[in-house]
Amino acid sequence: MSESLTCDVVVVGAGVVGAACALYAARAGLDVVVVDRGAVAGGTTGAGEGNLLVSDKEPGPELDLALLSARLWAELAGQGLGRAVEYEAKGGVVVARSETALAALEKLAAGQRAAGVEAVAVPPDRLPDLEPHLAPGLAGGMHYPQDAQVMPALAAAHLLRASGARLVTGREVTDVLRGTDGRVRGVRTERGDLHAPAVVNAAGTWGGEVAARAGAPLPVLPRRGFVLVTEPLPPRIRHKVYAADYVADVASDSAALQTSPVVEGTPAGPVLIGASRERVGFDRSLSLPALRALAAGATGLFPFLADVRAVRAYAGFRPYLPDHLPAIGPDPRVPGLLHACGHEGAGVGLATGTGRLIARALTGREPGLDLAPFRPDRFHEEAE
């Protein structure tokens, strides 16, 4: 059955970024419709670990956005969403396995502190105070109290519910409608049009497809990652714990498989083990080399995990842009089109800040954060 709806803004994508855009747009007084070809959190969000991190960001625009987002996540938790989304302000611990890695970590932390991050150096003999089950022989580490975690699928669902937005699932956006003046007029789906003077592209890994249908290309590529999930355990890992080389892997442009150990517990008991990165298109094939590397890295940090069963593994695709920054804000090539995609593996953590920036752009308010580094047309300018 064909159905047409009219609203102030259509948000394409019902992952956590789209949900946050809907929430803050609705709080700004706009009538919002969220449309997704799948289910809520059916893409990258549903395959995430729920990290809300400042520790893995180098000083610059992404860290500024992460700090804003962390404050907003804490506000939402304080407004009653914390329990619903399993918000844990548990902090992060980054460990160095060599003196060289420790020196690089200390240099990174010094820059982060200047930007407003709380980073506390931890000598090797004090690491067991934070994580009693860590492997011995580490060179030292850094404690990041501002790191937190949510359950990502719950976060998307509850942000959408709190927004009051109308939700349309199972309908793919096949075209972005534009008037004779070139301005956005809504979107077309196979079961009717959604009319609005503004469209937000929050389609995650498929953000490039939506952008192309609007006539404003974005070079979004999928970057595959696996997560290992253990059997439920009594609480043994108190923080999000990862090796210092994880930061370099995040910033890498390599298409080849890269892994660095990232380990954290969950309120339900299972331990989540990451992280791998590789560009293989949308290939969901199980990669035994990736899983073996994840297991080896995790047991290297926490030897007790060698005797713990991994009960499942799953893959997801991070929406990757070549300069590792998301596209956020109005697209000058298509009036009425805004982007909120390309967050790679940081979408959950950056969702709230992105949502507020989008809402302010929609309502003509000052963003409060420099949007220039996130300009959606920056790749188009480079190609000219």
C-alpha positions as CSV (number, residue, x, y, z in Angstrom):
1,M,0.0,0.0,0.0
2,S,1.3,3.4,-0.9
3,E,1.5,6.0,1.8
4,S,2.6,9.6,1.9
5,L,3.6,11.5,5.0
6,T,4.5,15.2,5.5
7,C,6.8,16.5,8.3
8,D,9.5,19.0,9.0
9,V,12.5,16.7,8.5
10,V,13.1,13.1,7.4
11,V,15.9,11.2,9.0
12,V,17.2,8.4,6.9
13,G,18.6,5.7,9.2
14,A,17.3,4.2,12.4
15,G,20.7,3.5,14.0
16,V,21.9,5.3,17.0
17,V,23.1,8.4,15.0
18,G,19.7,8.7,13.3
19,A,18.0,8.2,16.6
20,A,20.0,11.0,18.2
21,C,19.3,13.3,15.3
22,A,15.6,12.6,15.8
23,L,15.7,13.2,19.5
24,Y,17.5,16.6,19.3
25,A,15.4,17.7,16.3
26,A,12.2,16.9,18.1
27,R,13.4,18.7,21.2
28,A,14.0,21.7,19.0
29,G,10.3,21.6,18.1
30,L,10.5,19.9,14.7
31,D,8.1,17.2,13.4
32,V,10.4,14.2,12.6
33,V,9.9,11.0,10.6
34,V,12.6,8.4,10.7
35,V,12.8,5.9,7.9
36,D,14.9,2.8,7.5
37,R,14.9,-0.1,5.0
38,G,15.5,-2.5,7.9
39,A,14.8,-2.6,11.6
40,V,15.9,-0.2,14.4
41,A,19.7,-0.7,15.0
42,G,19.7,-3.2,12.1
43,G,23.0,-2.1,10.7
44,T,26.3,-0.9,12.2
45,T,24.7,0.1,15.5
46,G,23.4,-3.5,16.2
47,A,27.0,-4.9,15.7
48,G,28.7,-2.4,17.9
49,E,30.1,-2.6,21.4
50,G,28.6,0.6,22.6
51,N,31.8,2.5,23.3
52,L,31.6,6.1,24.4
53,L,35.3,7.0,24.2
54,V,37.5,10.0,24.5
55,S,40.6,8.0,25.2
56,D,41.2,6.9,21.6
57,K,40.8,10.3,20.0
58,E,43.8,12.5,19.1
59,P,43.4,16.2,19.8
60,G,41.4,17.9,17.1
61,P,37.8,18.1,15.8
62,E,36.8,14.5,16.6
63,L,38.0,14.7,20.2
64,D,36.1,18.0,20.6
65,L,32.9,16.2,19.3
66,A,33.6,13.3,21.6
67,L,33.9,15.5,24.6
68,L,30.6,17.2,23.7
69,S,28.9,13.9,23.1
70,A,30.2,12.4,26.4
71,R,28.6,15.3,28.3
72,L,25.3,14.9,26.4
73,W,25.3,11.1,27.1
74,A,25.8,11.8,30.8
75,E,22.9,14.3,30.7
76,L,20.6,11.8,29.1
77,A,21.6,9.2,31.6
78,G,20.8,11.7,34.4
79,Q,17.4,12.4,32.7
80,G,16.3,8.8,33.3
81,L,17.7,7.0,30.2
82,G,20.7,5.6,31.9
83,R,19.2,2.3,33.2
84,A,17.3,1.7,30.0
85,V,20.4,2.0,27.7
86,E,22.7,0.3,30.3
87,Y,24.8,3.4,30.6
88,E,28.0,2.7,32.5
89,A,30.5,5.5,33.4
90,K,33.1,2.9,34.1
91,G,36.1,4.6,32.6
92,G,38.8,3.2,30.3
93,V,42.3,1.8,30.9
94,V,44.8,1.9,28.1
95,V,47.9,-0.3,28.6
96,A,51.4,-0.2,27.0
97,R,53.3,-3.4,26.5
98,S,56.7,-1.7,25.9
99,E,58.5,1.5,26.9
100,T,58.2,2.8,23.3
101,A,54.4,2.3,23.4
102,L,54.2,3.9,26.8
103,A,56.1,7.0,25.6
104,A,53.7,7.4,22.7
105,L,50.7,7.0,25.0
106,E,52.1,9.6,27.4
107,K,52.6,12.0,24.5
108,L,49.0,11.4,23.3
109,A,47.6,11.9,26.8
110,A,49.5,15.2,27.2
111,G,47.7,16.6,24.1
112,Q,44.4,15.2,25.2
113,R,44.7,16.9,28.6
114,A,45.2,20.2,26.9
115,A,41.9,19.6,25.1
116,G,40.0,18.8,28.3
117,V,40.4,15.1,28.7
118,E,41.1,13.6,32.1
119,A,44.0,11.2,31.7
120,V,45.8,9.7,34.7
121,A,49.1,8.0,34.3
122,V,49.3,4.6,36.0
123,P,52.7,3.0,36.7
124,P,53.0,-0.7,36.2
125,D,52.8,-1.6,39.8
126,R,49.5,0.2,40.2
127,L,47.7,-1.4,37.2
128,P,46.4,-4.3,39.4
129,D,44.6,-1.7,41.5
130,L,42.5,-0.9,38.5
131,E,42.4,-4.3,36.9
132,P,43.5,-7.2,39.2
133,H,43.5,-9.8,36.4
134,L,45.7,-8.0,33.9
135,A,48.8,-9.8,32.7
136,P,52.0,-9.0,34.5
137,G,55.0,-7.3,32.8
138,L,53.2,-4.4,31.2
139,A,55.1,-1.1,31.0
140,G,52.3,1.1,32.4
141,G,49.1,2.6,31.3
142,M,46.6,5.5,31.4
143,H,43.3,5.7,33.2
144,Y,40.5,7.7,31.4
145,P,37.6,8.2,33.8
146,Q,35.4,9.9,31.1
147,D,35.1,6.7,29.0
148,A,31.7,5.0,29.3
149,Q,29.6,2.4,27.6
150,V,26.0,1.8,26.6
151,M,24.2,-1.1,25.0
152,P,23.9,0.3,21.4
153,A,20.7,-1.4,20.2
154,L,18.9,-0.3,23.4
155,A,20.3,3.2,23.0
156,A,19.0,3.6,19.5
157,A,15.5,2.2,20.5
158,H,15.2,4.4,23.6
159,L,16.4,7.6,21.9
160,L,13.9,7.0,19.2
161,R,11.1,6.4,21.7
162,A,12.1,9.5,23.7
163,S,12.0,11.6,20.5
164,G,8.4,10.9,19.8
165,A,9.3,10.7,16.1
166,R,7.2,8.7,13.7
167,L,9.1,5.6,12.7
168,V,8.8,4.0,9.3
169,T,10.8,0.7,9.0
170,G,11.1,-1.8,6.1
171,R,11.0,1.0,3.5
172,E,14.1,1.8,1.5
173,V,14.8,5.3,0.3
174,T,15.0,4.9,-3.5
175,D,15.4,8.6,-4.3
176,V,15.8,12.0,-2.7
177,L,13.1,14.4,-4.0
178,R,14.1,17.8,-5.2
179,G,12.2,20.7,-6.6
180,T,12.9,22.7,-9.8
181,D,15.1,25.1,-7.6
182,G,17.2,22.1,-6.6
183,R,16.0,22.1,-3.0
184,V,15.1,19.0,-1.1
185,R,11.4,18.1,-1.0
186,G,11.6,14.8,0.8
187,V,12.3,11.2,-0.1
188,R,10.7,8.5,-2.2
189,T,10.3,4.9,-1.0
190,E,8.8,1.9,-2.8
191,R,5.7,2.4,-0.7
192,G,5.1,6.1,-0.9
193,D,6.8,9.5,-0.5
194,L,7.8,11.3,2.7
195,H,7.6,15.0,2.1
196,A,9.8,17.5,4.1
197,P,11.9,20.5,3.4
198,A,14.9,18.8,5.0
199,V,16.5,15.3,4.8
200,V,19.2,14.0,7.2
201,N,21.4,11.3,5.8
202,A,22.1,9.1,8.8
203,A,22.3,5.9,6.8
204,G,25.7,4.7,8.3
205,T,27.6,2.4,5.9
206,W,24.9,3.1,3.3
207,G,25.3,6.8,3.6
208,G,27.2,7.0,0.3
209,E,24.2,5.4,-1.5
210,V,21.8,7.9,0.0
211,A,24.1,10.8,-0.8
212,A,24.5,9.6,-4.4
213,R,20.7,9.5,-4.8
214,A,20.6,13.1,-3.6
215,G,23.2,14.1,-6.2
216,A,25.8,14.8,-3.5
217,P,28.4,12.0,-3.5
218,L,30.2,10.9,-0.3
219,P,33.0,8.3,-0.4
220,V,31.6,6.2,2.5
221,L,33.2,2.7,2.5
222,P,32.5,-0.3,4.8
223,R,35.3,-1.4,7.1
224,R,34.6,-4.8,8.6
225,G,35.2,-5.7,12.2
226,F,34.5,-8.8,14.3
227,V,33.6,-9.1,18.0
228,L,34.0,-12.3,20.1
229,V,31.5,-12.8,22.9
230,T,32.3,-15.1,25.8
231,E,30.1,-17.1,28.1
232,P,28.6,-15.1,31.0
233,L,31.2,-14.5,33.8
234,P,31.2,-13.0,37.2
235,P,32.5,-9.4,37.1
236,R,36.3,-9.5,36.5
237,I,37.0,-6.7,34.1
238,R,36.1,-3.3,35.6
239,H,36.9,-1.0,32.7
240,K,37.2,-0.9,29.0
241,V,40.7,-2.1,28.5
242,Y,42.7,-1.9,25.4
243,A,46.3,-1.8,24.2
244,A,47.9,1.5,23.2
245,D,48.4,0.4,19.5
246,Y,44.6,0.4,19.1
247,V,44.7,4.1,18.5
248,A,47.1,3.7,15.6
249,D,44.9,1.0,14.1
250,V,41.9,3.3,14.2
251,A,43.8,6.0,12.4
252,S,45.3,3.7,9.8
253,D,44.3,3.8,6.1
254,S,45.3,0.2,5.4
255,A,42.8,-2.1,3.8
256,A,44.5,-5.2,5.2
257,L,43.5,-7.0,8.4
258,Q,44.6,-5.2,11.6
259,T,43.8,-6.3,15.1
260,S,44.6,-4.8,18.5
261,P,43.1,-6.2,21.8
262,V,40.1,-4.4,23.2
263,V,38.4,-6.2,26.2
264,E,35.4,-5.2,28.3
265,G,32.7,-6.8,30.5
266,T,29.0,-6.2,30.2
267,P,26.2,-5.9,32.8
268,A,24.8,-9.2,31.6
269,G,28.1,-11.1,32.2
270,P,29.6,-11.9,28.8
271,V,33.0,-10.3,27.9
272,L,33.3,-8.5,24.5
273,I,36.5,-8.9,22.7
274,G,37.7,-6.8,19.7
275,A,38.9,-5.1,17.7
276,S,39.6,-6.0,14.0
277,R,39.6,-3.8,11.0
278,E,39.8,-4.6,7.3
279,R,38.2,-3.3,4.0
280,V,36.6,-6.2,2.2
281,G,33.5,-4.6,1.0
282,F,30.3,-6.1,2.5
283,D,31.7,-9.6,2.8
284,R,30.3,-11.2,6.0
285,S,32.4,-14.4,5.7
286,L,33.8,-15.6,8.9
287,S,37.5,-14.9,9.1
288,L,39.4,-17.4,11.3
289,P,42.6,-15.4,11.2
290,A,40.8,-12.4,12.6
291,L,39.1,-14.4,15.3
292,R,42.4,-16.1,16.3
293,A,44.1,-12.7,16.5
294,L,41.3,-11.3,18.7
295,A,41.5,-14.3,21.0
296,A,45.3,-14.1,21.2
297,G,45.3,-10.4,21.9
298,A,42.6,-10.8,24.7
299,T,44.4,-13.6,26.5
300,G,47.6,-11.6,26.2
301,L,46.0,-8.9,28.3
302,F,43.9,-11.1,30.5
303,P,45.4,-14.6,30.8
304,F,42.3,-16.0,32.6
305,L,40.4,-15.7,29.4
306,A,42.4,-18.7,27.9
307,D,40.1,-21.0,30.0
308,V,36.9,-19.2,29.0
309,R,34.6,-20.3,26.2
310,A,33.8,-17.9,23.3
311,V,30.1,-18.7,22.6
312,R,29.7,-16.6,19.4
313,A,31.2,-14.1,17.1
314,Y,29.6,-11.5,14.9
315,A,30.7,-9.0,12.2
316,G,29.7,-5.4,11.5
317,F,30.7,-2.7,9.0
318,R,32.0,0.6,10.2
319,P,31.1,3.5,7.8
320,Y,34.6,4.8,6.9
321,L,35.5,8.1,5.2
322,P,39.1,8.6,3.9
323,D,40.1,11.3,6.4
324,H,38.5,9.4,9.4
325,L,36.1,12.3,10.2
326,P,32.3,12.0,9.8
327,A,30.3,14.2,7.5
328,I,28.1,16.4,9.6
329,G,25.9,19.3,8.7
330,P,24.3,20.9,5.7
331,D,25.5,20.0,2.2
332,P,26.0,23.2,0.2
333,R,25.6,21.2,-3.0
334,V,21.9,20.3,-2.3
335,P,19.9,22.8,-0.2
336,G,17.9,21.1,2.5
337,L,20.2,18.0,2.6
338,L,22.2,17.4,5.8
339,H,24.6,14.5,6.5
340,A,25.3,12.7,9.7
341,C,27.3,9.7,8.6
342,G,30.8,8.3,8.3
343,H,31.6,8.0,12.0
344,E,33.5,4.7,11.4
345,G,33.6,2.9,14.8
346,A,32.8,5.9,16.9
347,G,29.2,6.4,15.9
348,V,27.6,5.4,19.2
349,G,29.9,7.6,21.2
350,L,29.6,10.6,18.8
351,A,25.8,10.2,18.2
352,T,24.6,12.7,20.8
353,G,26.9,15.5,19.8
354,T,26.1,14.8,16.1
355,G,22.4,14.9,16.9
356,R,22.6,18.3,18.6
357,L,24.7,19.8,15.8
358,I,22.2,18.6,13.2
359,A,19.3,20.0,15.2
360,R,21.0,23.3,15.5
361,A,21.7,23.4,11.8
362,L,18.0,22.6,11.1
363,T,16.8,25.4,13.2
364,G,19.4,28.0,12.2
365,R,21.1,28.2,15.6
366,E,24.9,28.5,16.1
367,P,26.4,25.0,16.3
368,G,28.6,25.7,19.3
369,L,31.3,23.6,17.6
370,D,33.3,24.3,14.4
371,L,31.6,22.3,11.6
372,A,34.2,23.1,9.0
373,P,36.3,19.9,9.5
374,F,33.1,17.9,9.0
375,R,31.9,19.6,5.8
376,P,30.1,17.0,3.6
377,D,31.5,18.6,0.4
378,R,35.1,18.5,1.4
379,F,35.9,15.4,-0.7
380,H,34.1,17.0,-3.7
381,E,36.4,20.0,-3.4
382,E,39.5,17.8,-3.3
383,A,38.5,16.0,-6.5
384,E,38.2,19.3,-8.5
